[in-house]
Amino acid sequence: MDTKNMLLWAGAAYLAFQAIAGYAYKNFTLKKTSVKLGQLNLNGLPGKVFLYIENTTPAAITLQSVIGELLYNNTRIAAYSKLTPVTLAPNATTPIELDFFVAYQDVTAAITGAIASGAFQTFATAKGIIRSAGVNIPFDMPISPF
């Protein structure tokens, strides 16, 4: 294959990738996040974070993975991930449930940081990356207490 054809194929692949990325980015939205806490144990606090993702298309969309962390006062207190595909129902909001664990030392670091900075927040945030169609879509959203 000559250089001209190779450049044409590379350009076409780039445009196709951009179209897929734009489609994925425009057609689903993280609407809300919430947390359900488990029972305290000797090591810390288990829980679940729920991401409510709206798919505005008439077709199902497959998410390849979700990886993220819970932050309090910009300090990581827990991580979560789902590395298996999740299908978003068409024209609907789909909840995605992800397990996390907050170790006592992580909570201590977050509280110490808040005291040192004088910046106390009344909410935590969920931050991460949703991967769909080979595209990484970042999110950063306050966790709803309701």
Sequence and secondary structure as in RCSB ss.txt:
>XXXX:A:sequence
MDTKNMLLWAGAAYLAFQAIAGYAYKNFTLKKTSVKLGQLNLNGLPGKVFLYIENTTPAAITLQSVIGELLYNNT
RIAAYSKLTPVTLAPNATTPIELDFFVAYQDVTAAITGAIASGAFQTFATAKGIIRSAGVNIPFDMPISPF
>XXXX:A:secstr
  HHHHHHHHHHHHHHHHHHHHHHHHHEEEEEEEEEE    SSEEEEEEEEEEEE SSS EEE EEEEEEEETTE
EEEEEEE S EEE TTEEEEEEEEEEEEHHHHHHHHHHHHHHT   SS EEEEEEEETTEEEEEEEE B  
